[in-house]
Amino acid sequence: MSLTAPITSLFNARRIAIARCALSAAIAARGDYPVISDDAVIELLADLRHFCAARRIDFEKCDRMADAHFETEIAGGR
């Protein structure tokens, strides 16, 4: 095992914590029951789609780029 694995795990743990905070904030803003679930993620993604539409941001492009970033990050890249 290289030193890269623990460092990568730390970076991904931070990313997970950031996502949890964003999801919790969205749940609180909607006034929903505070349970992180598939439905909560779906609602946040739908809200982000609405936001992107209003701001004329290409959600599909952002989603593709996010997928590419995720694949790189999960493989150990930054």
N, C-alpha and C positions, 0 to 999 in steps of 0.2 A: 504494500500500500504506500502510495506516495504522499507527500505533504499536501498535494493538490486536493485530495479527497476531503480532508477535514475543512479546508478553506472553502471548497465548493459547497459543502454541506452548510457552512455558516452563511454563505451568500444566499443559498436557497431558503434556509430557515428565515432569514431576514425578509426575503420576498414573500414567503408564506405569511409572516406576521403583518406585513404591509397590506396584503390582500385581505387578511382577516379584519384589520382595522377598517378598510374601505367597505367591506361587506357589513360590518357592524354599524358603521355610520349610515349606510343606506337603509338598513333595517330600522334604525332609530329615527331617521328622517321620515320614513313612511309610517312609523308608529306601529309596525308589525310586531307580532310576538317574537321576542328576541332569540330565535333558534336559527343557527346556521344550517341550511339544508339545500338540497337541489333547488327547491322552489325559490329560496332567497337568492341563489346565484342566478337563476333564470330571470328573476325580477330585476336584479342589478344590470344584467346584460341587456334586457329590454329597455331599461331606463337609459343606459349608455347609447343604445341605438337611437332613442328619441333625441338625446342630447346632440349626437352627431348629425342627425337630420336637421335639427334646428340651426346648427352651426355650419352646415354644409361640409362636414368632415366625412370622408369615405370610410364608413365603419368596416366594410368588407376588407378593404386594403389594410386597415389597422389590425383587423383580426388575423389576416395572413401574416403580417409582420410580427405580431405578438406570438403566433405559432412558431415562426422561425426563431425568434428570440428564446422561446421556451425550449425548443429542441437543442439550441446551442448551450443554454444554461444548464439543462438537465444532464448534458453530456460532459459538463465540467468547464465550459467556457464562461466568460463573463459577458 
